[in-house]
Amino acid sequence: MAKRVQLVLTQDVSKLGKLGDLVEVAPGYARNYLIPQSLATRATPGILKQVERRREKERQRQLDLQQQALEQKAALEKVGSLKIAKQVGENEAIFGTVTSQDIADAIKAATSQEVDRRGITIPDIGKLGTYKAEIKLHSDVTAQIDFEVVAS
């Protein structure tokens, strides 16, 4: 069986890896597809050093982002409970629903910090009361915030 070839990807390749990954592939795949399409280059010692430097920069950037997320989590948890006003019908049932955008707007008003609404998870809300929302700030950092749905 033929020896495998080490390459460094110059673009994301589905089912193989992302930009900058070191991969081992069959020589024919490398020679006939990856290298001619400029999807990869041969792994030389110089290129391996570049890849390692790039990985270290990315790791440092991720650590900085995680630190910012931890600071943001502390600020969010200091706020305490948020109030969201909704129209109310019979038996304290609200009209419409409370959305993640409502939570993001309430956070912005209370703390003047931007929170991505796509990272907010809230339960189904149909009545007035106190609820918890989970906010994903980073892949490793999530914050929980209490909010109260009140009549407007």
N, C-alpha and C positions, 0 to 999 in steps of 0.2 A: 504494500500500500504506500502511496506517495506521502512524502513528508508534508506537514502543515506549514503554512507561511504566516508570519506575523505582519499585520498591517495596522496602521493608525487611520481611523476614519476621519475624513475631512468634511463629511456631512452626515446627518442622521440617516441610517439605513434601517428600514423596518425589518424586524425579526433578527437583526444582527447587533445593532448598538447605536449609540449616540455620538455626536461630534466629539472627537478627541479620545474615544475609547480604543484600547489596544485589543485587537481580536485576532484569533487564529482561524484561518480558512483554508480550504483546499487550494492548491496552486492554480488549477484551471479557473476557478471562480475569481481569484485575484487577478490573474493574467488576462482573462477574457472579458471580465465585466467590471470589477471594482476599480482597477487602475485606469483603463481606458475611459470610463465614465467620470473620472476625477472624484470618485467617492472615497478613495483611500490612497495612502502612500505607503511605501515600504517602511518598516520600522528600523531606523538606523539609531545609533547611540545618541546623536544630536537631537533627532526628533523625539526620542524617548525622554530626554531631558526637558524639552519644551512641553511635552505632555505632562510631565510631573510638575513643572512650574505652574502650568495652567490649572491642574487639579488642586494645587496648594492655594492658589488665588481663589478658586471657587469655594474651597473649604473655608477659607477665611471670610469670604463674603457671606456664606451661610451662617457662620458663627455670629457675624455682625447683625444679620437679619434676625437671628434667634434672640440676641440680646435686646434688640429694639422691641421685639414681640413680648419679651418678659417685662420690659418697662411699661409697655402699653397695657399689659394684663394687670399690673399693679395699679395703674391709673384707673382702669375700668372697675376694678374691684373696690376702689376707694369711694366711688360714686354712690354706691348703695343701690337703692331702688329707683327705677325710672317710672314715670307715669305716662301712659298713652291714653288719650281721650278718644272714645268712640261713641257713636250714637247708640242708644239703648232702646229696646222694645220691651215687650212683656217678659216677666220672669228673669229680668236682668240679662236677657239674650242680646247680643250685640248685632248690629247690622253690618254685613260685610265680614271681614276677617282682619286679623292683625298680621301684617306681612313682615318679612325680614327688612324691607325698605323702611317700614315704620320704626323698627328697632334701630336701624342704622341712623335714621334722622334724629331720634331721641338721644342717641349716644353723642352725635355731633353737636346737638344743642347743649347737652350737659357737660361734655368734656372738650369740645372743639377738636376732637380727633376723628379722622376718617377711618371707617371700618368698612371693609368690603362686604356688601350684603349677601354675597354668595357663600360666605363663610359662616353665616348665622343660621343656626338650627333652632326652630321654635316648635312647641307642641301645637296641636290643633286647639284653637281657642274659639269658644262659642259664647262664653258668658263673662261677666265681670269677675275680677279676682286677681290673685297674684300668681305669676308664672315664672319659670326659669328659662333663659335662653342660653345656648352654648355657642360661643364665638371662637372659631378657629383662626388664630392669628398667624400661626406658622405650623409647619408639619408636626412639630413637637410641642407646641404651646396652644392650649385652649383655655379660655376664660369662661366662667359662668357669671351671668348677671341676672339679677331679679328685676322684674318689671311688673307694674300693676296696670290693669286695664280699668279705667274709670269712665263714668258717664260724662259726656260732653254737654 
